[in-house]
Amino acid sequence: MTTRKRKPSTLCVQGEHTQTSGPAVVPIMQTSTFVFEDQQQMLDSVQGKTGKDVYTRWSNPTTKNVEEKMNALEGTEDTHVLASGMAAISSAIIGLVKNGETILSSDSIYGGTVHLFNKILSQSCIEVDYVDTDELANRLLDSGTAYKLCFFETPTNPTLKIVDIKKVADAARAKGTISMIDSTFGSPINQKPHELGVDLVMHSATKYLGGHSDIIAGTISGPKDLMADVRGAAKLLGGTMDPFASFLLDRGIKTLGVRMEKHNSNASYLAEKLSRNPRIRKVHYPGLSSHPHHDIARKQMSGFGGMLSIELESDLAGTSKFVDSLEVFLNAVSLGGVESLASIPALSTHYGIDERALNEMDISSSTVRLSIGIEDPEDLLDDLMYSLDAM
């Protein structure tokens, strides 16, 4: 490990270790199990005395390499890499929250997380209280409920609301509540939640970390004491990351710094242009001075990300025609890849959520979520203008 502090882009490529010999690229350890000389050596490893790998559902050298790199990027003690973002969230919740305990969550979060909370946790007698993103800290401090965990996103999916990370982290710590953030939209390049006091930082690594829309992965990072329970749950739940997918994730992270620069600049350019178009009712992007949380975003983010959402002056039929007319933007869910994607949250990521909850998230039938890739920004703007004309 180097003794000199490295900046994020260097950490993305090389992590904290100086390579002095051997392969320049960490090899793929494509094996399900590991061989031992005798039973005592195996027992020592099972008991965690040696640090040696036993079974890839538990750990694998290729995956460990990514975990060390994420620790360096997030400034955390331990990271667990899993088979999806949802595996990361569910492993953390099940590992840390017991039957009868209560979670506080912001009301503007990814639809899959909403379904996990409402459909699965309720069966385990774990209650979830939802509150407006601006009221998280106040609810933590003023409520008589002893919340076990506080979960939130920032920027939020899909309307890019911003939560004051330090304010919520400080409130949670004051009340003895574990704080956990989904930082997928921010990426480790644009924001550092753990440095602002958040206990657990989660990413859907499918998105910006992988960056090429070719893997499904998730990460959860935090202090060793909390992560021990997360790892224990993950081992039993079995949301294991395949070694080859771990290799691809590491390859994606190597270019994260340079990709985020392009995502940030392209999205900022489009947000400014679209905000002046009369056929668009509203543009949700924290980099715009008109964004209600712009000052908070400036304080806690070094870049505003590659995600933006727009509200069209149209109904669902017109909004669908707009998305279907796009050519450079691909008609697909997910986000954070090098290619630009467009989707209608009410028909995809947040499908099946009741209308009242969608209204609280500021999601309507005319909301379009745009994942801005790294293509030429003029091509992206022309594509959007053409589809507005076709609407």
RABEL-V824400 format. One record per helix or strand of 3 or more residues. SS is the DSSP state (H for helix, E for strand). FROM is the first residue (numbers start at 1). LEN is the number of residues. If there is no record, write none. Layout:
BEGIN
ss: [SS	SS]
from: [FROM	FROM]
len: [LEN	LEN]
END
This chain:
BEGIN
ss: [H	H	H	E	H	E	H	E	H	E	H	E	H	H	E	E	H	H	H	E	H	E	H	E	H	H	E	H]
from: [8	39	61	78	85	102	111	127	133	149	165	178	187	193	200	218	224	243	256	280	294	307	316	341	345	355	367	377]
len: [7	8	14	5	12	5	14	5	10	5	10	5	4	4	4	5	14	12	19	5	7	6	10	3	3	6	5	14]
END
